[in-house]
Structures are given as C-alpha cells and as structure tokens.
Amino acid sequence: MQLPTPGEGSGRVVLAPVGDLDIATVPGLERALDEALGRVGLLEIVVDLSAVTFLDSTAVAALLRGAAEAVGRGATLRLIDPQPVVSRVLRITAVGRLLGLPDDHGDRPPGVADPAPWRR
C-alpha cells in the first residue's frame, strides 16, 4: 500500500493495495486505514483499487468501517478504478455507491466529483 500521497499536509491520502484483499490481507488494509485516519487535517482517503484482483466480505467490511470512521472525523473515503470482478462484488453487495463509486448508469453519489477526468 502507498501512504501518503505527495504534498504532505494536503489532507488527501491515497492507498493503493495490490493483489487480493481477503481475510489474510485485510489486517494490512485496516492498519493503513487507521494510519490515514489518524492524520491531522485529513479531508479525504482515496483507495485506488486498480491493482486489486479480488475482494471478499472482510475487505468490504473494512472499507465500510473506514468510511464510517472518516465521516465521523469530518473526512471522506472513496474508491477509484476497481477491476471488473471487484466492481461486481461492490455492486452485488450494494456498497459501491456508499464508497463513492458511480452506479450502473455512471451516476456518482451527490457531492462526489469525477476523480480522474483526464483518464478518459
């Protein structure tokens, strides 16, 4: 995982996990989320899922806990660039929109801007 992004103090942290996020690897994700949540001036945690090949229910639960904790601290947590299999898990569990992903029609949740308009 990568932590933090360039521009220390910007209030934005990007986590970029690689591989499977499952019961064996979720403790590392939780530690990274806890570290990010502990940063002074945190405004946003972005979890880049572009290199995540699998996501199980323990990872979904960890992301939801992180998002709830972020909101409690006046920040947000959002996901970007999930692989198709990961996107499907998030869609089936109906949590993608809660975590800042567009719905099936490409609509983003209210207040969430397109994270990377230059990637189109």
N, C-alpha and C positions, 0 to 999 in steps of 0.2 A: 504494500500500500504506500501511496505517496502522501506525505503530510509535511508541511503545508504547501500552499501554492506560493510562487514568487510574490513579493510585495508584502512581506510580513507586516501585520498590523492593518491589512486591508479589510479585515472582518470576514474574509472568504477563505474557506479551506476546501481543498479538493482531495477526495480519497479515490484511489484508482486500484481496486482489488483486481487480482489476476487469478484465473482458473475457477475452480468450483468454490461456491460459498455454501457450505453444508455444515452438519453437526461437528465435523472435525476442524473446520477452519473458521467458524463463526466467532470463537473467542478472540481471534486476532482482529476481526472486524469490530467487535464490541470494544476492544481496547483502543483501537484507532478512533472510534466514535467518541468514547469517553475523553480521550485526549483532546479531540477537536472541541467537544462541548465545554471543556474546562478552559478554553482560551478566552482571555479578556477581550471584549469588544467583538465577539463573534456575531456575525449577521447571517451567514449562510454556510451550510455544508453541502457540497455537491459531491455525489457519489457517481463516478464515471464507471458505468458497467460494460464498457465496450470490450473489455478483455475477460469478462466473466462468462464462463461456458455453461454453468449450471447454478441453480439457486433453489434451495429447499426451504421448507417451512420455518426452520430455525433462523435462516437468514432473513426471511420476510419478517419474522417477529423482531429480530434485532434492528432492522431498518425502521419498523414502526415504532419501537421503543425510542430509537434515536430521534425520529421525527417529533414524537411527543415531547421528549426532553428538550429538543431545540425550541419548540413553540413555548414551552414553559420558561425558557430563558430569553424569549423575545427574538429568536432567530428562526430560520427555516432549514429544512433538509429536503433536497430534491435529487432525483435520479436522472441521469442522462445516458443516452446511447446504449440501451440494452440490446443484447443479441436477441434474435427471434425466439429462441427457446426460453430465455429469461423473461422477455416481454410477455410471452404466453403465460408463464407462471404468475406474473404480476397481474395480468388481465383476468385470469381464471380466479384468482384469489380476491379480485376486486380492490386491490390496494394501489395499483399504478397511479391512478388519479390523485389519491391521497398523498403520494410521494412525488408529485409534480410532473408525471408523465402525461402526454396527451392521450385522450381516449381513442377509441377505434376510428373516429372521424377526424382525428388530428386536432381536436379542440383541447387547448390547455386549460387547466384549472384557473379560476379567476385570480388575477394578480401575478401569474407566472408568465414571464416573457420567454420568447424562444431563446434557448441558451446558446445556440451557435448558428445564427442565420447565415454565416459565411460558409457553412459546410454543405449547403445545397448545391 
